[in-house]
Amino acid sequence: MKKFLYIIGIVSLVFATANNVKAEVYYTNNRGIEMTETEYNNLLNLAFTADQISRMDYDTFIANKDLEGEIVGYAEKYLKITTTIQNGIKTHTYTELTQQEASQIQQGLQSQNLNPSYSPNTSGTFYDGLSEDEFRNMQSYIVCLYDTFMRYKVDVQWVTMPSERSWDIIGIGIEADKVHMISLVDFREDWKTGNGTLLYTEGCAPKNESTGGSAMFELPSGSIQKLEAYLYFLVYKNTGVGTLSSIEAVGDYAHAEESVDEDDAFDAYTINVLGFEFDTPFHNYYESSIEAVAMFAGTW
């Protein structure tokens, strides 16, 4: 009898230990979601950044926490957009920056302790000579899932807040002769208000095409001091392509330089391996100049 009780005691201890290990909390994000170390690392390996994990909502966490992925392709671009008004006409100059240049600019802005505020769209000769620089960063990822699927992801962060805000577009062009989309796009936009409140939305107008996936979304109004967005989706090899030795994910971001109608603009653009392409007259309304092209070279 004592031996039987002893065995029961050992079994109970084993189950209690297993439950404690399973429930061990490695990280708790700012929404109160508790994560194990494995779950947290799984999210990192799916190309979620530490900041994105800290803000992650419960549904996104549940959908991704057990997926095992590996980042196999990555690209990052840093962009300066200079807007000048002369004779009432706006012109834009785009300059690609190095990582060091972008880091220096970001540190300089932080040291100035700026509190960015919303500026209305400006035009007309009253503003002649006005010149303004805006900065943003963009990253593209290719994530391999179980050697079967690839997840394409693109992130964008505004370093300085855009003065003109309407309906922007984020997307990824795919090589349609090699892969096709097998999921809808997942999108999220995050921002911090001037008084420090963190807000987000998953609201967008998504678009799935044979040449890529994208989402049109509205930039927040009012004073903001942080703004970023991301989008991702799954792709799979086309039937009959055999083993692939390389693939590309062409991340792009199109910023509306003036107010646009969402419905009209949605029908006027496409995303492909060249980035965004717009019909007339919307090619004059949107700035889309530099793509971040993530590449995977290997066997798939």
N, C-alpha and C positions, 0 to 999 in steps of 0.2 A: 504493500500500500504506500509506504514511504517512497519507494522507487517510482511508483506511478505518479505521485504528486510532484516528485522532483523533475520528472520528464515534462509534466504539464507546466511547471515553473519555467523550465528552459525554453519551451515553445513560446510561452507568453512573452518572455524576455526578448526572443528573436523577433516576434511580431512588433513589439513595442519599439525595438531599436530600428526596425525597417520603417515603421511609420514616422519616427523622428527624423530619419535620414530623408525620407520623401518630403517631409514638410519643412525641411530646413530652408530658411529664407536667406538668400544671398543679397538681394537688392529689393528695395521698395521704391517705386517711382512716385512722382508728385500727385498721382491720381489714386495712390494707395494700393496699387497692384503689387503683390508680392511675387517675386521670381526666384527660382533656384539658380544656382550658378550655371547649370546646363542650359536652362531656358534663356538666361541672359546672353550666354555665348552663342546660342543658336540665332538669336536676333541680330547680334553683331555680324555673324557669318552670312546673314541674309541682306547685309548692306544697310541695316538701320544704324544710324549713328547713336552715340551715347545720349545726345540731346533729344533725338527722336524717341529713344526708349524712355527717357525721363518723362516725356509728355504722352506716351502711348496710351490709347484708350483700351478698354477691356476687350472689345470685339476683335481689334487688330492683334492684340496679345494672344488671345485664344487661337486665332487663325494661323499664327506663325510660330508659336513657342516651341512646338515639337518638330518643326521642319529642320532637316539637316542639309545645309547648303555650304557652298564654298565660292568665294569671290574669285573669279577666273579672268575677269577683264575690268579695267578701270581707266578713266580719263577725267581730268579736271581742267577747267578753263577759268581764267580771270579776265573780266572785261571792264573797260572804262568807256562810258558813253558820254560824249560831249555834245550838248545841244546849244546852238547859237541862233539868235534871231537877228536878221538883217533885212531891212526893207519890209518888215512884217512877215518874212518867210523863215521858217525853221529849217535848219540843216543839222545833220547828225554826223559825228565822226566817231568811229569805233576803233579802239586800240586794245589789242590783247596784251595783258600784263604777265610778267613772270610771277611765280609764287612769292619770291622775295619782295618784289615791288608791291604786290597785293597785301602782303603781311605788313609792310611798312605803312601803307595807306591806312589799313585797319587800325594799327596801333596809334597812328596820329589822330584818327577820328576819336578813338576811345580816350586819348589823353586830353582832348578838348572838352570832354564831358558834354557832348552835344545832346540836345533834346529835339530830335527832328520833328517837324510839324508839317502838316499838309499845305501844299501850295496849289492854288488853282491853275488850271491850264492857262497859259499866257500866249498871246499872239498880238499882232498889230505893231505899228511903228512906234507906239509909246514905249515898247520894250526893246527897241533897236539897240544892239550892242550887248544885250544880256547873254551871258554864257554860263552854263551850268554843267558840272560833272556829276555823273552817277556811276556807281560801281556795283557789280554783282558777280557772284561765283556760281559755277555750275559743275556738277559731277555726274558721270554716267557709270553704271555698273552692269556687269554680266555675272549672274550667280548661277552656278550649276546645282541642280537639285537631284540627288540620287542617280547621277549620271544619265538621267532620262530627260529632264526638262531644263530649260534655261529661263531664269527670271531676269528681265531687263528693268532697270530702275534709273530714274533721273532725279536729281535734287537741284534746287536753285535757292540761293540766299542773296538777298539784297544787302549790300554793305552800307549803302546810303539809301534812304527811302525814296521811292519814285515820286516825283512831284505831280506827274500826270497819272491818273488812275481810272481805268475803265475795265474792260474784259481782256485779260491776258491769256496766253495759251502755253501749256507745257506738254511735251510729247517726246516720243522715241520713234525714229524711223527704223524699219527692219529690212533685211534683204529678202524680198518676197520670193526670189527664186530658190531660197534655201530653207526658210522657216515660215511658219504662220502662227498667228496668235491663237491661243486656246483658252484664254480667260478674258473677262472684262478688265478694264483698267481700275486700279485702286488709286485714289487721289486724296491728298490732304494739304490744306493750307494753314499755316500757323502764323500768328502775329502777337506782338506785345504792344499794348496801348501806351500812350504817353505817361499814364500814371502807374504803369507797371503791371497791368492786368494781362494775363495770358489767355488768348482766345484761339479757337480753331474752327474750321469747317471742312466737311467732306463734300459739300455741295459744289457741283460743277456740271458742265454739259459735256459728257464723255463722248469719245468718237473712236470706234474701231474700224480700221480700214485694212485692206490686204497688204498695204505698205507700211502700217504702223498704228500706234495707239496714242491718243492725246486727250486733253481735257481743257475746255475753256472755263475760266473762273473769274470772279469779280474781285478786284483788289479792295481792301477795306478803306473806308474814308476816315477822316479825322486824324489826330496826332498819333503816330506810331513810331516806335523805336526799334522794332525788329520785324522782319517779314521773310518767310520762306515757304517753299512748297515742294512736294514730291509726288511722283507717279510711278507705278510699276505694273507689270503684267507678265504672264507666262507665254513662252513660245515653244514650239515643238518642230522637229524636222519635217519637211515636206515628204510625201510619199515618193519613193524612188530615188531620192538624192544620195542614198548610201552614206558612207562615212564622210563627215565634214572635217576639214583641217583648219578652218578659220570661219569666224562670224563677227559681225559688227553690230553694235547698238548705238545709233546716232541720236544722242540726246540734244534737244533744242528747246529754246524758250523764245516766245514772241511777245514783246511788250507793246501795248497799244499807246502810240504817241498822241492820240487824241480820243475823244469819246466815240465809241462805236456802238452800233446796235447789235446785241448778242445774236439774234436770229439771223440777221444778214451776214454777219462775220462768220458764223458757224458753217454756213454753206459755201463760204468763199475761200476755204483753205484746205490743204492736204498736207500730210506728213509722209516723208519717204527718206531714203538714204542721203538725199541732198538737204535734208532739213525741211523747214516749213516753206510752202509755196502758196502764194495768194493770187486770187483773181483781181482784176482791175475793178474798183479803185483801191481795194484794201491793201495792195502792196505798198501804197503810199501811207497807210495808216499805222502799219506795224513795223517794228524794228526787230529783225531776226538776222543776226550777222555771223555769229560764230557758234559752231556745233562742238560738243564734247563727244568724241567718238571712242567708245570702249571697244577693245578688240580682244578676241580670244583666239589663240593659236594653239592647236593641239589635235586631239582625236575625239570626235563626238559622233 
